[in-house]
Amino acid sequence: MQSIDLRGVTCPTNFVMAKLELEDVEVGTTVEFFLDDGEPVKNVPRSLKDEGHKLLGLQEREGYYVLTLEKGGE
């Protein structure tokens, strides 16, 4: 599984970076994003879901969150 660390990246830059990373991933691939608490964990999952990706889980770790999603069709 591919992991993309977006901790320390502010909104909306983290969403733009997530979209760019997903361009290089095959449809149906599972990807993890590491996100900070606050705006990133509220906005990025919602925005990626709106883009057509399937959210598989959001898990809190020590001081950050792991968003797991499956890349949706283009």
Predicted model as a PDB file, atoms N, CA, C, CB and O in Angstrom, pLDDT in the B-factor column:
MODEL        1                                                                  
ATOM      1  N   MET A   1       0.857  -1.179   0.000  1.00 89.00           N  
ATOM      2  CA  MET A   1       0.000   0.000   0.000  1.00 89.00           C  
ATOM      3  C   MET A   1       0.901   1.239   0.000  1.00 89.00           C  
ATOM      4  CB  MET A   1      -0.974   0.000   1.238  1.00 89.00           C  
ATOM      5  O   MET A   1       1.908   1.297   0.706  1.00 89.00           O  
ATOM      6  N   GLN A   2       0.515   2.208  -0.798  1.00 94.00           N  
ATOM      7  CA  GLN A   2       1.268   3.445  -0.892  1.00 94.00           C  
ATOM      8  C   GLN A   2       0.848   4.382   0.229  1.00 94.00           C  
ATOM      9  CB  GLN A   2       1.064   4.109  -2.267  1.00 94.00           C  
ATOM     10  O   GLN A   2      -0.341   4.523   0.514  1.00 94.00           O  
ATOM     11  N   SER A   3       1.837   5.032   0.872  1.00 97.00           N  
ATOM     12  CA  SER A   3       1.558   5.997   1.931  1.00 97.00           C  
ATOM     13  C   SER A   3       2.102   7.357   1.526  1.00 97.00           C  
ATOM     14  CB  SER A   3       2.172   5.540   3.279  1.00 97.00           C  
ATOM     15  O   SER A   3       3.217   7.464   1.017  1.00 97.00           O  
ATOM     16  N   ILE A   4       1.304   8.394   1.756  1.00 97.00           N  
ATOM     17  CA  ILE A   4       1.686   9.752   1.408  1.00 97.00           C  
ATOM     18  C   ILE A   4       1.556  10.615   2.654  1.00 97.00           C  
ATOM     19  CB  ILE A   4       0.813  10.308   0.241  1.00 97.00           C  
ATOM     20  O   ILE A   4       0.472  10.749   3.221  1.00 97.00           O  
ATOM     21  N   ASP A   5       2.669  11.196   3.072  1.00 98.00           N  
ATOM     22  CA  ASP A   5       2.720  11.975   4.305  1.00 98.00           C  
ATOM     23  C   ASP A   5       2.435  13.440   3.998  1.00 98.00           C  
ATOM     24  CB  ASP A   5       4.095  11.821   4.999  1.00 98.00           C  
ATOM     25  O   ASP A   5       3.248  14.124   3.376  1.00 98.00           O  
ATOM     26  N   LEU A   6       1.274  13.914   4.440  1.00 98.00           N  
ATOM     27  CA  LEU A   6       0.890  15.312   4.246  1.00 98.00           C  
ATOM     28  C   LEU A   6       0.873  16.067   5.572  1.00 98.00           C  
ATOM     29  CB  LEU A   6      -0.485  15.399   3.575  1.00 98.00           C  
ATOM     30  O   LEU A   6       0.274  17.137   5.673  1.00 98.00           O  
ATOM     31  N   ARG A   7       1.526  15.512   6.579  1.00 98.00           N  
ATOM     32  CA  ARG A   7       1.606  16.216   7.864  1.00 98.00           C  
ATOM     33  C   ARG A   7       2.457  17.472   7.690  1.00 98.00           C  
ATOM     34  CB  ARG A   7       2.203  15.292   8.977  1.00 98.00           C  
ATOM     35  O   ARG A   7       3.483  17.454   7.010  1.00 98.00           O  
ATOM     36  N   GLY A   8       2.018  18.548   8.309  1.00 98.00           N  
ATOM     37  CA  GLY A   8       2.739  19.808   8.213  1.00 98.00           C  
ATOM     38  C   GLY A   8       2.381  20.623   6.982  1.00 98.00           C  
ATOM     39  O   GLY A   8       2.895  21.726   6.792  1.00 98.00           O  
ATOM     40  N   VAL A   9       1.489  20.078   6.133  1.00 97.00           N  
ATOM     41  CA  VAL A   9       1.049  20.788   4.928  1.00 97.00           C  
ATOM     42  C   VAL A   9      -0.319  21.401   5.218  1.00 97.00           C  
ATOM     43  CB  VAL A   9       0.988  19.825   3.677  1.00 97.00           C  
ATOM     44  O   VAL A   9      -1.226  20.712   5.686  1.00 97.00           O  
ATOM     45  N   THR A  10      -0.464  22.689   4.943  1.00 95.00           N  
ATOM     46  CA  THR A  10      -1.698  23.395   5.287  1.00 95.00           C  
ATOM     47  C   THR A  10      -2.751  23.261   4.194  1.00 95.00           C  
ATOM     48  CB  THR A  10      -1.406  24.864   5.543  1.00 95.00           C  
ATOM     49  O   THR A  10      -2.444  22.894   3.060  1.00 95.00           O  
ATOM     50  N   CYS A  11      -3.995  23.564   4.553  1.00 95.00           N  
ATOM     51  CA  CYS A  11      -5.104  23.590   3.593  1.00 95.00           C  
ATOM     52  C   CYS A  11      -4.980  24.857   2.762  1.00 95.00           C  
ATOM     53  CB  CYS A  11      -6.496  23.527   4.318  1.00 95.00           C  
ATOM     54  O   CYS A  11      -4.554  25.872   3.313  1.00 95.00           O  
ATOM     55  N   PRO A  12      -5.312  24.872   1.506  1.00 96.00           N  
ATOM     56  CA  PRO A  12      -5.763  23.755   0.681  1.00 96.00           C  
ATOM     57  C   PRO A  12      -4.620  23.027  -0.034  1.00 96.00           C  
ATOM     58  CB  PRO A  12      -6.754  24.251  -0.337  1.00 96.00           C  
ATOM     59  O   PRO A  12      -4.862  22.157  -0.870  1.00 96.00           O  
ATOM     60  N   THR A  13      -3.378  23.386   0.298  1.00 97.00           N  
ATOM     61  CA  THR A  13      -2.231  22.770  -0.378  1.00 97.00           C  
ATOM     62  C   THR A  13      -2.228  21.256  -0.215  1.00 97.00           C  
ATOM     63  CB  THR A  13      -0.926  23.350   0.161  1.00 97.00           C  
ATOM     64  O   THR A  13      -1.867  20.539  -1.148  1.00 97.00           O  
ATOM     65  N   ASN A  14      -2.626  20.754   0.961  1.00 97.00           N  
ATOM     66  CA  ASN A  14      -2.606  19.300   1.181  1.00 97.00           C  
ATOM     67  C   ASN A  14      -3.581  18.580   0.246  1.00 97.00           C  
ATOM     68  CB  ASN A  14      -2.952  18.977   2.646  1.00 97.00           C  
ATOM     69  O   ASN A  14      -3.286  17.479  -0.220  1.00 97.00           O  
ATOM     70  N   PHE A  15      -4.734  19.185  -0.032  1.00 97.00           N  
ATOM     71  CA  PHE A  15      -5.686  18.562  -0.957  1.00 97.00           C  
ATOM     72  C   PHE A  15      -5.125  18.555  -2.379  1.00 97.00           C  
ATOM     73  CB  PHE A  15      -7.043  19.304  -0.921  1.00 97.00           C  
ATOM     74  O   PHE A  15      -5.249  17.558  -3.090  1.00 97.00           O  
ATOM     75  N   VAL A  16      -4.511  19.658  -2.791  1.00 97.00           N  
ATOM     76  CA  VAL A  16      -3.902  19.734  -4.121  1.00 97.00           C  
ATOM     77  C   VAL A  16      -2.808  18.678  -4.257  1.00 97.00           C  
ATOM     78  CB  VAL A  16      -3.324  21.149  -4.381  1.00 97.00           C  
ATOM     79  O   VAL A  16      -2.717  18.006  -5.284  1.00 97.00           O  
ATOM     80  N   MET A  17      -1.981  18.530  -3.228  1.00 98.00           N  
ATOM     81  CA  MET A  17      -0.914  17.521  -3.260  1.00 98.00           C  
ATOM     82  C   MET A  17      -1.495  16.112  -3.304  1.00 98.00           C  
ATOM     83  CB  MET A  17       0.007  17.671  -2.038  1.00 98.00           C  
ATOM     84  O   MET A  17      -0.971  15.246  -4.006  1.00 98.00           O  
ATOM     85  N   ALA A  18      -2.569  15.880  -2.562  1.00 98.00           N  
ATOM     86  CA  ALA A  18      -3.212  14.558  -2.575  1.00 98.00           C  
ATOM     87  C   ALA A  18      -3.738  14.239  -3.969  1.00 98.00           C  
ATOM     88  CB  ALA A  18      -4.364  14.498  -1.542  1.00 98.00           C  
ATOM     89  O   ALA A  18      -3.568  13.122  -4.458  1.00 98.00           O  
ATOM     90  N   LYS A  19      -4.375  15.213  -4.609  1.00 97.00           N  
ATOM     91  CA  LYS A  19      -4.894  15.011  -5.966  1.00 97.00           C  
ATOM     92  C   LYS A  19      -3.761  14.688  -6.945  1.00 97.00           C  
ATOM     93  CB  LYS A  19      -5.661  16.262  -6.440  1.00 97.00           C  
ATOM     94  O   LYS A  19      -3.886  13.789  -7.777  1.00 97.00           O  
ATOM     95  N   LEU A  20      -2.658  15.430  -6.835  1.00 97.00           N  
ATOM     96  CA  LEU A  20      -1.512  15.189  -7.727  1.00 97.00           C  
ATOM     97  C   LEU A  20      -0.938  13.797  -7.513  1.00 97.00           C  
ATOM     98  CB  LEU A  20      -0.418  16.246  -7.501  1.00 97.00           C  
ATOM     99  O   LEU A  20      -0.604  13.112  -8.480  1.00 97.00           O  
ATOM    100  N   GLU A  21      -0.818  13.371  -6.263  1.00 96.00           N  
ATOM    101  CA  GLU A  21      -0.297  12.030  -5.966  1.00 96.00           C  
ATOM    102  C   GLU A  21      -1.203  10.950  -6.553  1.00 96.00           C  
ATOM    103  CB  GLU A  21      -0.158  11.832  -4.444  1.00 96.00           C  
ATOM    104  O   GLU A  21      -0.718   9.938  -7.060  1.00 96.00           O  
ATOM    105  N   LEU A  22      -2.514  11.162  -6.485  1.00 97.00           N  
ATOM    106  CA  LEU A  22      -3.460  10.161  -6.972  1.00 97.00           C  
ATOM    107  C   LEU A  22      -3.458  10.045  -8.496  1.00 97.00           C  
ATOM    108  CB  LEU A  22      -4.853  10.496  -6.490  1.00 97.00           C  
ATOM    109  O   LEU A  22      -3.900   9.030  -9.036  1.00 97.00           O  
ATOM    110  N   GLU A  23      -2.969  11.064  -9.190  1.00 95.00           N  
ATOM    111  CA  GLU A  23      -2.901  10.991 -10.651  1.00 95.00           C  
ATOM    112  C   GLU A  23      -1.994   9.854 -11.119  1.00 95.00           C  
ATOM    113  CB  GLU A  23      -2.404  12.318 -11.220  1.00 95.00           C  
ATOM    114  O   GLU A  23      -2.205   9.289 -12.192  1.00 95.00           O  
ATOM    115  N   ASP A  24      -0.988   9.522 -10.314  1.00 94.00           N  
ATOM    116  CA  ASP A  24      -0.018   8.491 -10.682  1.00 94.00           C  
ATOM    117  C   ASP A  24      -0.392   7.100 -10.181  1.00 94.00           C  
ATOM    118  CB  ASP A  24       1.334   8.859 -10.151  1.00 94.00           C  
ATOM    119  O   ASP A  24       0.392   6.160 -10.303  1.00 94.00           O  
ATOM    120  N   VAL A  25      -1.594   6.972  -9.616  1.00 95.00           N  
ATOM    121  CA  VAL A  25      -2.026   5.709  -9.004  1.00 95.00           C  
ATOM    122  C   VAL A  25      -3.116   5.085  -9.871  1.00 95.00           C  
ATOM    123  CB  VAL A  25      -2.543   5.936  -7.542  1.00 95.00           C  
ATOM    124  O   VAL A  25      -3.983   5.787 -10.391  1.00 95.00           O  
ATOM    125  N   GLU A  26      -3.068   3.764 -10.023  1.00 96.00           N  
ATOM    126  CA  GLU A  26      -4.091   3.044 -10.795  1.00 96.00           C  
ATOM    127  C   GLU A  26      -5.435   3.074 -10.062  1.00 96.00           C  
ATOM    128  CB  GLU A  26      -3.651   1.578 -11.048  1.00 96.00           C  
ATOM    129  O   GLU A  26      -5.484   3.028  -8.833  1.00 96.00           O  
ATOM    130  N   VAL A  27      -6.516   3.153 -10.831  1.00 97.00           N  
ATOM    131  CA  VAL A  27      -7.866   3.083 -10.262  1.00 97.00           C  
ATOM    132  C   VAL A  27      -8.005   1.765  -9.494  1.00 97.00           C  
ATOM    133  CB  VAL A  27      -8.963   3.197 -11.385  1.00 97.00           C  
ATOM    134  O   VAL A  27      -7.573   0.713  -9.966  1.00 97.00           O  
ATOM    135  N   GLY A  28      -8.607   1.837  -8.316  1.00 97.00           N  
ATOM    136  CA  GLY A  28      -8.792   0.643  -7.486  1.00 97.00           C  
ATOM    137  C   GLY A  28      -7.670   0.412  -6.488  1.00 97.00           C  
ATOM    138  O   GLY A  28      -7.769  -0.475  -5.641  1.00 97.00           O  
ATOM    139  N   THR A  29      -6.605   1.200  -6.578  1.00 97.00           N  
ATOM    140  CA  THR A  29      -5.475   1.067  -5.664  1.00 97.00           C  
ATOM    141  C   THR A  29      -5.817   1.703  -4.323  1.00 97.00           C  
ATOM    142  CB  THR A  29      -4.205   1.713  -6.261  1.00 97.00           C  
ATOM    143  O   THR A  29      -6.471   2.744  -4.272  1.00 97.00           O  
ATOM    144  N   THR A  30      -5.371   1.073  -3.234  1.00 98.00           N  
ATOM    145  CA  THR A  30      -5.568   1.617  -1.895  1.00 98.00           C  
ATOM    146  C   THR A  30      -4.362   2.477  -1.529  1.00 98.00           C  
ATOM    147  CB  THR A  30      -5.777   0.479  -0.850  1.00 98.00           C  
ATOM    148  O   THR A  30      -3.213   2.075  -1.711  1.00 98.00           O  
ATOM    149  N   VAL A  31      -4.652   3.665  -1.011  1.00 98.00           N  
ATOM    150  CA  VAL A  31      -3.613   4.631  -0.649  1.00 98.00           C  
ATOM    151  C   VAL A  31      -3.898   5.158   0.752  1.00 98.00           C  
ATOM    152  CB  VAL A  31      -3.547   5.802  -1.680  1.00 98.00           C  
ATOM    153  O   VAL A  31      -5.051   5.366   1.130  1.00 98.00           O  
ATOM    154  N   GLU A  32      -2.815   5.374   1.526  1.00 98.00           N  
ATOM    155  CA  GLU A  32      -2.921   5.987   2.847  1.00 98.00           C  
ATOM    156  C   GLU A  32      -2.379   7.406   2.781  1.00 98.00           C  
ATOM    157  CB  GLU A  32      -2.157   5.155   3.915  1.00 98.00           C  
ATOM    158  O   GLU A  32      -1.345   7.660   2.163  1.00 98.00           O  
ATOM    159  N   PHE A  33      -3.092   8.329   3.426  1.00 98.00           N  
ATOM    160  CA  PHE A  33      -2.612   9.697   3.580  1.00 98.00           C  
ATOM    161  C   PHE A  33      -2.466   9.984   5.062  1.00 98.00           C  
ATOM    162  CB  PHE A  33      -3.572  10.721   2.902  1.00 98.00           C  
ATOM    163  O   PHE A  33      -3.371   9.696   5.846  1.00 98.00           O  
ATOM    164  N   PHE A  34      -1.328  10.553   5.452  1.00 98.00           N  
ATOM    165  CA  PHE A  34      -1.124  10.972   6.839  1.00 98.00           C  
ATOM    166  C   PHE A  34      -1.486  12.452   6.923  1.00 98.00           C  
ATOM    167  CB  PHE A  34       0.364  10.712   7.316  1.00 98.00           C  
ATOM    168  O   PHE A  34      -0.917  13.282   6.215  1.00 98.00           O  
ATOM    169  N   LEU A  35      -2.444  12.772   7.803  1.00 98.00           N  
ATOM    170  CA  LEU A  35      -2.977  14.130   7.909  1.00 98.00           C  
ATOM    171  C   LEU A  35      -2.898  14.647   9.338  1.00 98.00           C  
ATOM    172  CB  LEU A  35      -4.423  14.174   7.420  1.00 98.00           C  
ATOM    173  O   LEU A  35      -2.993  13.885  10.301  1.00 98.00           O  
ATOM    174  N   ASP A  36      -2.721  15.958   9.452  1.00 98.00           N  
ATOM    175  CA  ASP A  36      -2.759  16.603  10.756  1.00 98.00           C  
ATOM    176  C   ASP A  36      -4.192  16.728  11.238  1.00 98.00           C  
ATOM    177  CB  ASP A  36      -2.092  17.979  10.699  1.00 98.00           C  
ATOM    178  O   ASP A  36      -5.135  16.672  10.448  1.00 98.00           O  
ATOM    179  N   ASP A  37      -4.347  16.900  12.555  1.00 97.00           N  
ATOM    180  CA  ASP A  37      -5.654  17.150  13.160  1.00 97.00           C  
ATOM    181  C   ASP A  37      -6.124  18.550  12.751  1.00 97.00           C  
ATOM    182  CB  ASP A  37      -5.589  17.013  14.721  1.00 97.00           C  
ATOM    183  O   ASP A  37      -5.331  19.363  12.277  1.00 97.00           O  
ATOM    184  N   GLY A  38      -7.401  18.820  12.935  1.00 96.00           N  
ATOM    185  CA  GLY A  38      -7.941  20.138  12.615  1.00 96.00           C  
ATOM    186  C   GLY A  38      -8.485  20.199  11.199  1.00 96.00           C  
ATOM    187  O   GLY A  38      -9.119  19.255  10.729  1.00 96.00           O  
ATOM    188  N   GLU A  39      -8.236  21.315  10.515  1.00 96.00           N  
ATOM    189  CA  GLU A  39      -8.764  21.496   9.162  1.00 96.00           C  
ATOM    190  C   GLU A  39      -8.378  20.380   8.197  1.00 96.00           C  
ATOM    191  CB  GLU A  39      -8.291  22.803   8.613  1.00 96.00           C  
ATOM    192  O   GLU A  39      -9.238  19.909   7.452  1.00 96.00           O  
ATOM    193  N   PRO A  40      -7.106  19.933   8.179  1.00 97.00           N  
ATOM    194  CA  PRO A  40      -6.752  18.885   7.208  1.00 97.00           C  
ATOM    195  C   PRO A  40      -7.611  17.631   7.327  1.00 97.00           C  
ATOM    196  CB  PRO A  40      -5.303  18.507   7.375  1.00 97.00           C  
ATOM    197  O   PRO A  40      -8.076  17.104   6.316  1.00 97.00           O  
ATOM    198  N   VAL A  41      -7.827  17.150   8.541  1.00 97.00           N  
ATOM    199  CA  VAL A  41      -8.580  15.906   8.704  1.00 97.00           C  
ATOM    200  C   VAL A  41     -10.067  16.118   8.446  1.00 97.00           C  
ATOM    201  CB  VAL A  41      -8.370  15.338  10.106  1.00 97.00           C  
ATOM    202  O   VAL A  41     -10.783  15.154   8.174  1.00 97.00           O  
ATOM    203  N   LYS A  42     -10.543  17.348   8.525  1.00 96.00           N  
ATOM    204  CA  LYS A  42     -11.941  17.639   8.204  1.00 96.00           C  
ATOM    205  C   LYS A  42     -12.136  17.820   6.702  1.00 96.00           C  
ATOM    206  CB  LYS A  42     -12.408  18.893   8.948  1.00 96.00           C  
ATOM    207  O   LYS A  42     -13.104  17.312   6.136  1.00 96.00           O  
ATOM    208  N   ASN A  43     -11.227  18.536   6.060  1.00 97.00           N  
ATOM    209  CA  ASN A  43     -11.423  18.953   4.670  1.00 97.00           C  
ATOM    210  C   ASN A  43     -10.937  17.954   3.628  1.00 97.00           C  
ATOM    211  CB  ASN A  43     -10.734  20.244   4.448  1.00 97.00           C  
ATOM    212  O   ASN A  43     -11.623  17.713   2.635  1.00 97.00           O  
ATOM    213  N   VAL A  44      -9.766  17.373   3.842  1.00 98.00           N  
ATOM    214  CA  VAL A  44      -9.182  16.506   2.805  1.00 98.00           C  
ATOM    215  C   VAL A  44     -10.047  15.270   2.534  1.00 98.00           C  
ATOM    216  CB  VAL A  44      -7.772  16.067   3.220  1.00 98.00           C  
ATOM    217  O   VAL A  44     -10.322  14.985   1.369  1.00 98.00           O  
ATOM    218  N   PRO A  45     -10.487  14.526   3.550  1.00 98.00           N  
ATOM    219  CA  PRO A  45     -11.326  13.354   3.250  1.00 98.00           C  
ATOM    220  C   PRO A  45     -12.600  13.721   2.492  1.00 98.00           C  
ATOM    221  CB  PRO A  45     -11.697  12.638   4.539  1.00 98.00           C  
ATOM    222  O   PRO A  45     -12.973  13.041   1.536  1.00 98.00           O  
ATOM    223  N   ARG A  46     -13.261  14.787   2.915  1.00 97.00           N  
ATOM    224  CA  ARG A  46     -14.498  15.216   2.253  1.00 97.00           C  
ATOM    225  C   ARG A  46     -14.220  15.597   0.793  1.00 97.00           C  
ATOM    226  CB  ARG A  46     -15.133  16.414   3.012  1.00 97.00           C  
ATOM    227  O   ARG A  46     -14.966  15.211  -0.107  1.00 97.00           O  
ATOM    228  N   SER A  47     -13.157  16.346   0.570  1.00 97.00           N  
ATOM    229  CA  SER A  47     -12.825  16.785  -0.789  1.00 97.00           C  
ATOM    230  C   SER A  47     -12.463  15.609  -1.687  1.00 97.00           C  
ATOM    231  CB  SER A  47     -11.670  17.784  -0.755  1.00 97.00           C  
ATOM    232  O   SER A  47     -12.855  15.577  -2.853  1.00 97.00           O  
ATOM    233  N   LEU A  48     -11.718  14.640  -1.154  1.00 98.00           N  
ATOM    234  CA  LEU A  48     -11.352  13.472  -1.961  1.00 98.00           C  
ATOM    235  C   LEU A  48     -12.574  12.614  -2.265  1.00 98.00           C  
ATOM    236  CB  LEU A  48     -10.286  12.632  -1.239  1.00 98.00           C  
ATOM    237  O   LEU A  48     -12.680  12.048  -3.353  1.00 98.00           O  
ATOM    238  N   LYS A  49     -13.496  12.514  -1.311  1.00 97.00           N  
ATOM    239  CA  LYS A  49     -14.738  11.773  -1.559  1.00 97.00           C  
ATOM    240  C   LYS A  49     -15.545  12.462  -2.653  1.00 97.00           C  
ATOM    241  CB  LYS A  49     -15.580  11.655  -0.259  1.00 97.00           C  
ATOM    242  O   LYS A  49     -16.115  11.799  -3.520  1.00 97.00           O  
ATOM    243  N   ASP A  50     -15.593  13.797  -2.614  1.00 97.00           N  
ATOM    244  CA  ASP A  50     -16.305  14.564  -3.638  1.00 97.00           C  
ATOM    245  C   ASP A  50     -15.688  14.359  -5.019  1.00 97.00           C  
ATOM    246  CB  ASP A  50     -16.303  16.053  -3.282  1.00 97.00           C  
ATOM    247  O   ASP A  50     -16.373  14.505  -6.032  1.00 97.00           O  
ATOM    248  N   GLU A  51     -14.398  14.021  -5.068  1.00 96.00           N  
ATOM    249  CA  GLU A  51     -13.697  13.767  -6.328  1.00 96.00           C  
ATOM    250  C   GLU A  51     -13.987  12.358  -6.870  1.00 96.00           C  
ATOM    251  CB  GLU A  51     -12.189  13.949  -6.132  1.00 96.00           C  
ATOM    252  O   GLU A  51     -13.559  12.014  -7.972  1.00 96.00           O  
ATOM    253  N   GLY A  52     -14.723  11.542  -6.083  1.00 97.00           N  
ATOM    254  CA  GLY A  52     -15.099  10.219  -6.562  1.00 97.00           C  
ATOM    255  C   GLY A  52     -14.290   9.064  -5.999  1.00 97.00           C  
ATOM    256  O   GLY A  52     -14.392   7.936  -6.482  1.00 97.00           O  
ATOM    257  N   HIS A  53     -13.481   9.340  -4.973  1.00 98.00           N  
ATOM    258  CA  HIS A  53     -12.691   8.277  -4.352  1.00 98.00           C  
ATOM    259  C   HIS A  53     -13.481   7.664  -3.195  1.00 98.00           C  
ATOM    260  CB  HIS A  53     -11.321   8.823  -3.853  1.00 98.00           C  
ATOM    261  O   HIS A  53     -14.327   8.324  -2.591  1.00 98.00           O  
ATOM    262  N   LYS A  54     -13.197   6.402  -2.895  1.00 98.00           N  
ATOM    263  CA  LYS A  54     -13.928   5.670  -1.849  1.00 98.00           C  
ATOM    264  C   LYS A  54     -13.133   5.705  -0.550  1.00 98.00           C  
ATOM    265  CB  LYS A  54     -14.196   4.196  -2.282  1.00 98.00           C  
ATOM    266  O   LYS A  54     -12.016   5.193  -0.479  1.00 98.00           O  
ATOM    267  N   LEU A  55     -13.717   6.313   0.472  1.00 98.00           N  
ATOM    268  CA  LEU A  55     -13.053   6.365   1.774  1.00 98.00           C  
ATOM    269  C   LEU A  55     -13.221   5.026   2.474  1.00 98.00           C  
ATOM    270  CB  LEU A  55     -13.623   7.517   2.648  1.00 98.00           C  
ATOM    271  O   LEU A  55     -14.337   4.533   2.639  1.00 98.00           O  
ATOM    272  N   LEU A  56     -12.101   4.445   2.883  1.00 98.00           N  
ATOM    273  CA  LEU A  56     -12.131   3.135   3.536  1.00 98.00           C  
ATOM    274  C   LEU A  56     -11.968   3.235   5.044  1.00 98.00           C  
ATOM    275  CB  LEU A  56     -11.047   2.249   2.969  1.00 98.00           C  
ATOM    276  O   LEU A  56     -12.392   2.343   5.779  1.00 98.00           O  
ATOM    277  N   GLY A  57     -11.355   4.317   5.508  1.00 98.00           N  
ATOM    278  CA  GLY A  57     -11.177   4.448   6.945  1.00 98.00           C  
ATOM    279  C   GLY A  57     -10.406   5.696   7.307  1.00 98.00           C  
ATOM    280  O   GLY A  57      -9.645   6.239   6.506  1.00 98.00           O  
ATOM    281  N   LEU A  58     -10.619   6.140   8.538  1.00 98.00           N  
ATOM    282  CA  LEU A  58      -9.897   7.272   9.096  1.00 98.00           C  
ATOM    283  C   LEU A  58      -9.554   6.889  10.523  1.00 98.00           C  
ATOM    284  CB  LEU A  58     -10.738   8.611   9.030  1.00 98.00           C  
ATOM    285  O   LEU A  58     -10.434   6.728  11.368  1.00 98.00           O  
ATOM    286  N   GLN A  59      -8.264   6.746  10.779  1.00 98.00           N  
ATOM    287  CA  GLN A  59      -7.828   6.241  12.073  1.00 98.00           C  
ATOM    288  C   GLN A  59      -6.897   7.241  12.740  1.00 98.00           C  
ATOM    289  CB  GLN A  59      -7.134   4.880  11.920  1.00 98.00           C  
ATOM    290  O   GLN A  59      -5.971   7.760  12.117  1.00 98.00           O  
ATOM    291  N   GLU A  60      -7.155   7.502  14.015  1.00 98.00           N  
ATOM    292  CA  GLU A  60      -6.290   8.417  14.762  1.00 98.00           C  
ATOM    293  C   GLU A  60      -5.067   7.670  15.267  1.00 98.00           C  
ATOM    294  CB  GLU A  60      -7.055   9.062  15.941  1.00 98.00           C  
ATOM    295  O   GLU A  60      -5.175   6.579  15.828  1.00 98.00           O  
ATOM    296  N   ARG A  61      -3.918   8.263  15.064  1.00 96.00           N  
ATOM    297  CA  ARG A  61      -2.668   7.739  15.606  1.00 96.00           C  
ATOM    298  C   ARG A  61      -2.161   8.755  16.619  1.00 96.00           C  
ATOM    299  CB  ARG A  61      -1.602   7.469  14.472  1.00 96.00           C  
ATOM    300  O   ARG A  61      -2.900   9.661  17.005  1.00 96.00           O  
ATOM    301  N   GLU A  62      -0.941   8.622  17.044  1.00 94.00           N  
ATOM    302  CA  GLU A  62      -0.397   9.558  18.037  1.00 94.00           C  
ATOM    303  C   GLU A  62      -0.108  10.911  17.391  1.00 94.00           C  
ATOM    304  CB  GLU A  62       0.892   8.987  18.678  1.00 94.00           C  
ATOM    305  O   GLU A  62       0.961  11.119  16.819  1.00 94.00           O  
ATOM    306  N   GLY A  63      -1.068  11.826  17.488  1.00 94.00           N  
ATOM    307  CA  GLY A  63      -0.862  13.178  17.018  1.00 94.00           C  
ATOM    308  C   GLY A  63      -1.210  13.428  15.556  1.00 94.00           C  
ATOM    309  O   GLY A  63      -1.035  14.545  15.070  1.00 94.00           O  
ATOM    310  N   TYR A  64      -1.693  12.425  14.851  1.00 98.00           N  
ATOM    311  CA  TYR A  64      -2.095  12.616  13.456  1.00 98.00           C  
ATOM    312  C   TYR A  64      -3.128  11.568  13.076  1.00 98.00           C  
ATOM    313  CB  TYR A  64      -0.870  12.541  12.508  1.00 98.00           C  
ATOM    314  O   TYR A  64      -3.466  10.698  13.879  1.00 98.00           O  
ATOM    315  N   TYR A  65      -3.628  11.655  11.844  1.00 98.00           N  
ATOM    316  CA  TYR A  65      -4.644  10.726  11.356  1.00 98.00           C  
ATOM    317  C   TYR A  65      -4.150  10.013  10.100  1.00 98.00           C  
ATOM    318  CB  TYR A  65      -5.965  11.468  11.067  1.00 98.00           C  
ATOM    319  O   TYR A  65      -3.345  10.549   9.338  1.00 98.00           O  
ATOM    320  N   VAL A  66      -4.647   8.801   9.904  1.00 98.00           N  
ATOM    321  CA  VAL A  66      -4.362   8.047   8.685  1.00 98.00           C  
ATOM    322  C   VAL A  66      -5.682   7.866   7.942  1.00 98.00           C  
ATOM    323  CB  VAL A  66      -3.684   6.657   9.005  1.00 98.00           C  
ATOM    324  O   VAL A  66      -6.603   7.213   8.433  1.00 98.00           O  
ATOM    325  N   LEU A  67      -5.758   8.453   6.756  1.00 98.00           N  
ATOM    326  CA  LEU A  67      -6.902   8.319   5.874  1.00 98.00           C  
ATOM    327  C   LEU A  67      -6.591   7.248   4.847  1.00 98.00           C  
ATOM    328  CB  LEU A  67      -7.250   9.666   5.190  1.00 98.00           C  
ATOM    329  O   LEU A  67      -5.613   7.363   4.108  1.00 98.00           O  
ATOM    330  N   THR A  68      -7.409   6.210   4.794  1.00 98.00           N  
ATOM    331  CA  THR A  68      -7.234   5.145   3.810  1.00 98.00           C  
ATOM    332  C   THR A  68      -8.344   5.269   2.784  1.00 98.00           C  
ATOM    333  CB  THR A  68      -7.242   3.733   4.483  1.00 98.00           C  
ATOM    334  O   THR A  68      -9.521   5.353   3.132  1.00 98.00           O  
ATOM    335  N   LEU A  69      -7.955   5.281   1.504  1.00 98.00           N  
ATOM    336  CA  LEU A  69      -8.964   5.362   0.464  1.00 98.00           C  
ATOM    337  C   LEU A  69      -8.600   4.499  -0.722  1.00 98.00           C  
ATOM    338  CB  LEU A  69      -9.155   6.793   0.024  1.00 98.00           C  
ATOM    339  O   LEU A  69      -7.448   4.105  -0.901  1.00 98.00           O  
ATOM    340  N   GLU A  70      -9.602   4.215  -1.525  1.00 98.00           N  
ATOM    341  CA  GLU A  70      -9.419   3.492  -2.781  1.00 98.00           C  
ATOM    342  C   GLU A  70      -9.652   4.495  -3.905  1.00 98.00           C  
ATOM    343  CB  GLU A  70     -10.397   2.249  -2.896  1.00 98.00           C  
ATOM    344  O   GLU A  70     -10.664   5.195  -3.933  1.00 98.00           O  
ATOM    345  N   LYS A  71      -8.697   4.551  -4.828  1.00 98.00           N  
ATOM    346  CA  LYS A  71      -8.823   5.501  -5.913  1.00 98.00           C  
ATOM    347  C   LYS A  71     -10.024   5.157  -6.773  1.00 98.00           C  
ATOM    348  CB  LYS A  71      -7.552   5.531  -6.753  1.00 98.00           C  
ATOM    349  O   LYS A  71     -10.185   4.019  -7.214  1.00 98.00           O  
ATOM    350  N   GLY A  72     -10.861   6.150  -7.005  1.00 96.00           N  
ATOM    351  CA  GLY A  72     -12.049   5.962  -7.822  1.00 96.00           C  
ATOM    352  C   GLY A  72     -11.758   6.124  -9.300  1.00 96.00           C  
ATOM    353  O   GLY A  72     -10.655   6.499  -9.700  1.00 96.00           O  
ATOM    354  N   GLY A  73     -12.779   5.832 -10.107  1.00 85.00           N  
ATOM    355  CA  GLY A  73     -12.657   5.962 -11.555  1.00 85.00           C  
ATOM    356  C   GLY A  73     -12.597   7.410 -11.981  1.00 85.00           C  
ATOM    357  O   GLY A  73     -13.129   8.298 -11.315  1.00 85.00           O  
ATOM    358  N   GLU A  74     -11.949   7.626 -13.088  1.00 59.00           N  
ATOM    359  CA  GLU A  74     -11.763   8.991 -13.601  1.00 59.00           C  
ATOM    360  C   GLU A  74     -13.010   9.443 -14.317  1.00 59.00           C  
ATOM    361  CB  GLU A  74     -10.550   9.072 -14.547  1.00 59.00           C  
ATOM    362  O   GLU A  74     -13.059  10.565 -14.823  1.00 59.00           O  
TER     363      GLU A  74                                                      
ENDMDL                                                                          
END                                                                             
